Amino acid sequence: MTGHDGAARRFGAYRPGNLPARFPHLRKDLAASVVVFLVALPLCVGVAVASGAPAELGLVTGIVGGIVTGAMRGSSLQVSGPAAGLTVLVLEAVRAYGLATLGVIVLATGLLQLLLGALRLGRWFRAISLAVVEGMLAGIGLVLIAGQFYALAGLAAPASGVAKLTGLPSALADAVRAPQTQASLGLGAGTVALLVLWPRLPRRVRAVPAALGAVLLATLAVPVLGLPVATVEVRGPAGSVQPPPLDAFGQLATVGLLGTILAFTLIASAESLFSAAAVDRMHDGPRTAYDRELMAQGAGNTVCGLLGALPMTAVIVRSSANVRAGARTRASRVLHGVWLLLFAALLPAVLGVIPLPALAGVLVHAGWKLIPLRELASLWREHRGEAVVLVVTAVSIVAVGMFEGVLTGLALAVAKTAWESSHVRLDVLDEGASAVRVLLSGNATFLRLPKILDSLEALPRDRPVELDLSGLHHLDHACRSALETWSARHGVDGTEPVRVAPER
């Protein structure tokens, strides 16, 4: 064997029709990366525009999500980038603090995620109630749909979620009657209809991602039909990427900004890790290392913050497209980031021909998919309490705000769990003329105290009473104090004092 043959075998030589031995999955990863790029491109632009940010910033976040987060270990096949689930929160932050401060918020979010991952707290995000997460997404979906309907009609959307929903009927009625907005509304409605019908089209057509196909057709329809609609404003990557100024960091001392950072961290982390769990069910490859994935998301958001870009999360639409396209390694998501980078560097002017109503239609469809109607119906039949948590979380987000709504949902989930775990059973054993024995079992907490006291008050007063607490697994301070008070009062009423057997 010659030296050349030895080197070829050692480093992996090409064979006719085969890939290098060292990269057996490169062909599949390369094909999957192109599919993910085509899925991500319209969504990156649409999320940025809906967030009140330049379209190029959505591409920057997608690039960082692919090249930086995609290269790190954690979840091998899920893809990160700007997500519709954060659109409402980003828009509120931009309106409240300005686009320059958004970089500070995203930077702080990334650093906090890195800290949580280093402390090995990533796995604890899986302990968040699924009803709260689905309620959060449903609330985001409702606000996103309402806001983008205004964009479909070429109108400015109100600031609050309630105002968006209540003003929607009259706004759409006015848009239908106004000639200057009919074209915009029709183009957006056509985009939504295409997205809904896309899965039923022939297989060759469905080879093109639905969002990309709908946006391309809408873009072609504008010059062909001569539609007077607004298009994406192009600033260029260099003009859009603005690191946060030093004076913006001074707002970190405000309570409102700190609350926004916590909301970003909670929602972005929970959405990413729940997405990782969903992606794990789609393939047979390596499972997600949750702490590493949280740090990968933190690294990506840190870079995005330094660039003044949008926050990122793992996105289930892009991730599922990656898996279905046959991806095998992290190379597919890194390459998709490279394609986004080449597009942003070489073809930024192309963004200027994309009609805004088409992007609004894509986000209306994405918002609708965030609302878990089937899951809600199933929960209502099987776990009604979980359905209540989901609905209350969603309504709170629409009525009050993102952060407050999520906190409300978490508090309700904790209260529901405490109530359900606080089961106590009270058995009255009437032992004839000698005594009445009351056996308590389960978990006696203040939540069940009214039931316990009502049952004790109904006991006969003509015989001694013995409370047997040996069956209790837990007795909190409130219950113990109430039982001692009742025992003393019952003994004063003319019978022998109550004897209390200790709990185990």
C-alpha positions in Angstrom: 0.0 0.0 0.0 1.4 3.4 -1.0 1.7 6.4 1.2 -1.0 8.1 -0.7 -3.4 5.1 -0.2 -2.6 5.2 3.5 -3.4 8.9 3.8 -6.6 8.4 1.8 -7.8 5.6 4.1 -6.8 7.6 7.2 -8.6 10.8 6.2 -11.5 9.3 4.3 -11.2 9.3 0.6 -14.0 9.9 -1.9 -15.4 6.9 -3.7 -17.6 7.2 -6.8 -21.1 8.1 -5.6 -20.2 8.0 -1.9 -19.6 10.7 0.7 -16.4 11.0 2.7 -16.1 8.3 5.3 -15.6 10.9 8.1 -19.0 12.6 7.2 -21.4 9.8 6.5 -24.5 12.1 7.1 -23.3 15.2 5.3 -25.6 14.7 2.3 -28.7 14.3 4.4 -27.7 17.2 6.7 -27.0 19.4 3.7 -30.4 18.7 2.1 -32.2 19.2 5.5 -30.4 22.6 6.0 -31.8 23.9 2.7 -35.3 22.9 3.8 -35.0 24.6 7.2 -33.5 27.7 5.6 -36.6 28.0 3.3 -38.9 27.5 6.2 -37.0 29.9 8.5 -36.6 32.8 6.0 -40.2 34.1 5.8 -40.7 33.5 9.5 -37.6 35.4 10.6 -38.7 38.4 8.5 -42.3 38.2 9.7 -41.6 37.9 13.4 -39.2 40.9 13.2 -41.8 43.1 11.4 -44.5 42.0 13.8 -42.2 42.8 16.8 -41.7 46.4 15.7 -38.1 45.8 14.7 -36.3 46.0 11.3 -36.7 42.9 9.2 -32.9 42.3 9.1 -32.8 41.8 12.8 -35.0 38.7 12.4 -32.4 37.3 10.0 -29.6 38.2 12.4 -31.3 36.2 15.2 -31.8 33.3 12.8 -28.1 33.4 11.8 -27.0 33.3 15.5 -29.5 30.6 16.3 -28.1 28.5 13.5 -24.3 29.1 13.8 -23.8 29.8 17.5 -26.6 27.9 19.3 -26.7 25.2 16.5 -23.0 24.4 17.0 -23.4 23.8 20.8 -24.4 20.6 22.4 -27.8 20.1 24.0 -30.6 19.1 21.7 -29.0 17.7 18.5 -31.8 18.4 16.0 -33.9 21.3 17.2 -33.5 24.6 15.5 -33.5 28.1 17.2 -34.4 31.5 15.9 -36.9 34.3 16.4 -40.2 32.8 17.4 -43.8 33.8 17.1 -44.3 32.9 20.8 -42.1 35.9 21.8 -43.6 38.4 19.3 -46.1 40.0 21.7 -43.6 40.3 24.5 -40.9 41.8 22.2 -43.4 44.3 20.8 -44.4 45.4 24.3 -40.8 45.8 25.3 -39.9 47.9 22.2 -42.9 50.1 22.8 -42.1 50.6 26.5 -38.3 50.9 26.4 -37.3 51.5 22.8 -35.4 49.3 20.3 -32.0 50.3 21.7 -32.9 48.8 25.1 -34.1 45.6 23.6 -30.5 44.5 23.2 -30.0 45.0 26.9 -33.0 42.9 27.7 -31.9 40.1 25.4 -28.3 40.3 26.7 -29.4 40.0 30.3 -31.8 37.1 29.4 -28.9 35.2 27.8 -26.6 35.7 30.7 -29.4 34.6 33.1 -30.0 31.5 31.0 -26.3 30.7 31.1 -26.3 31.0 34.9 -29.3 28.8 35.2 -27.8 26.2 32.9 -24.5 26.3 34.9 -26.4 25.8 38.1 -28.0 22.7 36.5 -31.5 24.2 36.7 -32.5 23.4 33.1 -34.2 20.2 34.0 -36.5 22.1 36.5 -38.1 23.9 33.7 -39.8 20.6 32.8 -41.6 20.9 36.2 -43.6 23.9 34.9 -47.3 22.9 34.4 -48.0 22.0 30.8 -51.4 23.7 31.2 -49.5 27.0 32.0 -47.2 26.6 29.0 -50.1 25.9 26.7 -52.2 28.7 28.2 -49.2 31.0 27.7 -49.0 30.0 24.0 -52.8 30.4 23.6 -52.7 33.9 25.1 -49.8 34.8 22.8 -51.7 33.3 19.8 -54.8 35.3 20.5 -53.0 38.6 20.9 -50.8 37.8 17.8 -53.8 37.0 15.7 -55.7 40.2 16.8 -52.7 42.4 16.2 -51.9 40.9 12.8 -55.5 41.3 11.6 -54.9 45.0 11.9 -51.8 44.6 9.8 -53.8 42.7 7.2 -56.1 45.7 6.9 -53.2 48.1 6.8 -54.3 49.7 10.1 -52.4 50.6 13.3 -53.2 48.1 16.1 -54.1 49.3 19.7 -51.5 48.7 22.4 -53.4 46.4 24.8 -54.6 42.9 24.1 -58.2 43.7 25.2 -58.3 46.8 22.9 -57.0 44.7 20.0 -59.8 42.1 20.4 -62.7 44.4 21.2 -61.8 46.8 18.4 -61.3 44.1 15.8 -64.9 43.8 14.4 -65.3 47.5 13.7 -61.7 47.8 12.3 -62.3 44.9 9.8 -65.7 46.3 8.9 -64.1 49.7 8.1 -61.3 48.0 6.1 -63.8 46.1 4.0 -65.6 49.3 3.0 -62.5 51.4 2.4 -61.0 51.0 -1.1 -57.5 51.8 0.0 -57.4 48.8 2.4 -59.3 46.2 0.4 -56.3 45.1 -1.6 -54.2 44.7 1.6 -56.9 42.7 3.3 -57.6 40.5 0.3 -53.9 39.7 -0.1 -53.5 38.8 3.5 -56.7 36.7 3.5 -55.4 34.9 0.4 -52.1 34.2 2.1 -53.9 32.6 5.1 -56.1 30.6 2.8 -53.1 29.3 0.9 -51.4 28.2 4.2 -54.6 26.4 5.3 -55.0 24.6 1.9 -51.2 23.9 1.4 -51.2 20.4 3.0 -54.0 19.3 0.5 -52.0 20.3 -2.6 -50.1 17.8 -4.8 -46.9 16.4 -3.3 -44.7 18.2 -5.7 -46.1 21.6 -4.7 -45.8 20.6 -1.0 -42.1 20.1 -1.5 -41.9 23.9 -1.1 -42.4 25.0 2.5 -45.9 26.4 3.0 -44.9 29.8 4.4 -42.3 30.3 1.7 -44.7 29.3 -1.1 -47.5 31.6 0.2 -45.2 34.6 0.5 -43.7 34.0 -2.9 -47.1 33.8 -4.6 -48.3 36.9 -2.7 -45.1 38.7 -3.8 -45.7 37.8 -7.4 -49.4 38.8 -7.2 -48.6 42.4 -6.2 -47.0 43.5 -9.5 -49.1 41.3 -11.7 -52.4 42.6 -10.2 -51.0 46.1 -9.5 -52.0 45.9 -5.8 -51.3 49.1 -3.8 -49.9 47.4 -0.7 -47.0 48.2 1.7 -43.8 46.2 1.5 -41.0 45.5 3.9 -38.7 48.4 4.7 -35.1 47.5 4.0 -32.4 49.2 6.0 -29.5 46.8 5.3 -27.8 44.5 7.8 -25.2 47.2 8.7 -27.8 49.8 9.4 -30.0 47.4 11.5 -27.4 45.8 13.7 -26.8 48.3 16.5 -25.2 47.1 19.8 -27.0 48.6 22.8 -25.6 52.0 23.9 -24.1 52.3 27.3 -26.8 54.6 28.6 -29.4 51.9 27.9 -27.9 49.7 30.6 -28.9 52.4 33.2 -32.5 51.2 32.8 -31.5 47.9 34.5 -32.2 49.7 37.8 -35.9 49.9 37.0 -38.3 47.3 38.4 -40.3 47.1 35.1 -37.3 46.2 33.0 -36.2 43.6 35.5 -39.7 42.1 35.3 -39.5 42.1 31.5 -36.1 40.3 31.7 -37.6 37.6 34.0 -40.5 37.2 31.6 -38.2 36.8 28.6 -36.1 34.2 30.5 -39.0 32.2 31.8 -40.9 32.1 28.5 -37.9 31.6 26.2 -36.4 28.9 28.4 -39.7 27.0 28.9 -40.6 27.2 25.2 -37.1 25.9 24.2 -37.0 23.0 26.6 -40.6 22.0 25.9 -39.8 22.1 22.3 -36.7 19.9 22.9 -38.9 17.3 24.6 -41.3 17.3 21.6 -38.4 17.0 19.2 -37.0 14.1 21.1 -40.2 12.2 20.4 -39.7 12.7 16.7 -36.4 10.9 16.2 -34.3 8.1 17.6 -31.0 10.0 18.0 -29.4 11.3 21.1 -31.7 12.7 23.8 -31.6 16.3 24.9 -29.2 17.4 27.7 -31.4 20.1 29.2 -28.8 22.0 31.1 -26.5 22.1 28.1 -29.4 23.2 25.9 -30.3 26.0 28.3 -26.7 27.2 28.1 -26.8 27.0 24.3 -29.9 29.1 24.3 -28.2 31.5 26.7 -25.1 31.8 24.6 -27.2 32.6 21.5 -29.3 35.2 23.3 -26.1 36.8 24.7 -24.7 37.2 21.2 -28.1 38.5 20.0 -28.2 41.0 22.8 -24.7 42.3 21.9 -25.8 42.7 18.3 -29.1 44.4 19.3 -31.1 41.6 17.7 -34.3 39.8 18.6 -34.4 37.1 21.3 -34.3 33.5 20.2 -36.0 30.3 21.3 -36.1 26.8 19.9 -38.8 26.8 17.3 -40.9 23.6 16.8 -41.9 24.4 13.2 -38.3 24.6 12.0 -37.2 21.8 14.3 -39.9 19.4 13.0 -39.0 20.4 9.4 -35.4 19.6 10.2 -36.3 16.1 11.5 -38.7 15.3 8.6 -36.1 16.4 6.1 -33.8 13.6 7.3 -31.2 15.6 9.4 -28.8 13.4 11.4 -26.4 15.8 13.2 -26.0 19.4 14.3 -24.5 20.2 10.9 -28.0 20.8 9.4 -28.9 23.6 11.7 -25.4 25.2 11.5 -25.6 25.2 7.7 -29.1 26.7 7.7 -27.6 29.6 9.6 -24.9 29.9 7.0 -27.5 30.1 4.2 -29.3 32.8 6.2 -26.0 34.7 6.5 -25.4 34.5 2.8 -28.9 35.7 2.0 -28.6 38.6 4.4 -25.1 39.5 2.9 -25.8 39.1 -0.8 -29.6 39.6 -1.3 -30.9 42.0 1.4 -32.8 44.0 -1.3 -35.0 41.1 -2.0 -36.7 41.7 1.3 -38.0 45.1 -0.1 -40.4 43.4 -2.5 -42.2 41.2 0.2 -45.7 42.6 0.9 -46.5 43.2 4.6 -50.0 41.7 4.4 -48.4 38.4 3.3 -46.2 38.3 6.4 -49.2 39.3 8.5 -51.1 36.3 7.0 -48.2 34.0 7.9 -48.2 35.2 11.5 -52.0 34.9 11.7 -51.7 31.3 10.7 -48.8 30.8 13.1 -50.8 32.4 16.0 -53.8 30.1 15.3 -51.5 27.1 15.6 -50.4 28.3 19.0 -54.0 27.9 20.4 -54.3 24.2 21.6 -58.0 23.7 20.8 -57.8 19.9 20.7 -55.7 19.7 23.9 -58.2 22.0 25.6 -61.2 19.8 24.7 -59.3 16.7 25.9 -58.3 18.4 29.2 -61.9 19.5 29.8 -63.1 15.9 29.5 -60.3 14.3 31.5 -58.7 16.9 33.8 -61.0 19.9 34.1 -58.8 21.6 36.6 -55.9 21.7 34.1 -58.3 23.2 31.5 -59.2 25.9 33.9 -55.5 26.7 34.5 -55.0 26.9 30.7 -57.9 29.2 30.1 -57.2 31.5 33.0 -53.5 31.9 31.9 -54.6 32.7 28.4 -57.2 35.2 29.5 -54.9 36.9 32.0 -52.2 37.4 29.3 -54.8 39.0 27.0 -56.4 41.1 29.7 -53.3 42.2 31.8 -50.0 41.3 30.1 -47.5 38.5 29.4 -45.6 38.5 32.7 -48.6 39.0 34.9 -50.5 36.3 33.0 -47.8 33.7 33.3 -47.5 34.4 37.1 -51.2 34.1 37.5 -51.2 30.7 35.7 -48.3 29.5 37.8 -50.0 30.6 41.0 -53.2 28.9 40.0 -51.4 25.7 39.1 -49.6 25.6 42.4 -52.9 26.3 44.3 -54.6 23.5 42.3 -51.8 21.1 43.1 -51.9 22.0 46.8 -55.7 21.5 46.9 -55.6 18.1 45.1 -52.7 16.8 47.3 -54.4 17.9 50.5 -56.7 14.9 50.8 -58.0 14.1 54.2 -60.4 11.4 55.3 -62.4 11.6 58.6 -63.9 8.2 59.8 -66.1 8.3 62.9 -66.0 5.0 64.8 -68.9 4.9 67.3 -67.8 2.6 70.1 -71.2 2.4 71.8 -71.5 4.1 75.2 -67.8 4.3 75.9 -66.5 6.9 73.4 -66.5 8.2 69.9 -63.3 7.6 68.1 -62.4 9.8 65.1 -59.7 8.6 62.7 -58.0 11.2 60.5 -55.9 10.0 57.6 -54.2 11.6 54.6 -52.8 15.1 54.5 -54.5 17.7 56.9 -53.7 21.2 55.7 -55.5 24.5 56.1 -57.1 24.0 52.8 -59.2 21.2 54.2 -59.7 22.8 57.6 -63.3 23.9 57.1 -64.3 20.3 56.2 -62.6 18.9 59.2 -64.1 21.3 61.7 -67.6 20.9 60.2 -67.4 17.2 60.7 -66.1 17.5 64.2 -68.8 20.0 65.2 -71.4 17.4 64.1 -70.2 14.8 66.6 -72.3 13.8 69.6 -71.5 15.8 72.7 -72.7 13.2 75.3 -69.6 11.0 75.2 -65.8 11.4 75.2 -64.1 11.9 71.9 -60.8 10.6 70.9 -59.0 12.0 67.9 -56.7 9.5 66.3 -54.1 11.2 64.1 -51.9 8.2 63.5 -53.2 7.9 59.9 -52.0 11.4 58.9 -49.0 11.7 56.6 -48.9 15.5 57.2 -50.4 17.9 59.7 -49.7 21.6 59.2 -49.5 24.2 61.9 -53.0 25.7 61.1 -54.7 22.3 61.4 -52.9 21.4 64.6 -53.8 24.7 66.3 -57.4 24.4 65.2 -57.7 20.8 66.5 -56.2 21.8 69.8 -58.6 24.7 70.1 -61.6 22.5 69.2 -60.4 19.9 71.7 -60.2 22.4 74.6 -63.6 23.9 73.7 -65.3 20.6 73.3 -64.0 19.5 76.7 -65.3 22.6 78.4 -68.8 22.0 77.1 -69.6 19.4 79.7 -67.9 16.2 78.5 -64.5 14.7 79.1 -61.6 16.4 77.3 -60.8 15.1 73.9 -57.9 12.7 73.8 -55.6 13.2 70.9 -53.4 10.3 69.6 -50.2 11.6 67.9 -49.8 11.4 64.2 -47.2 9.2 62.8 
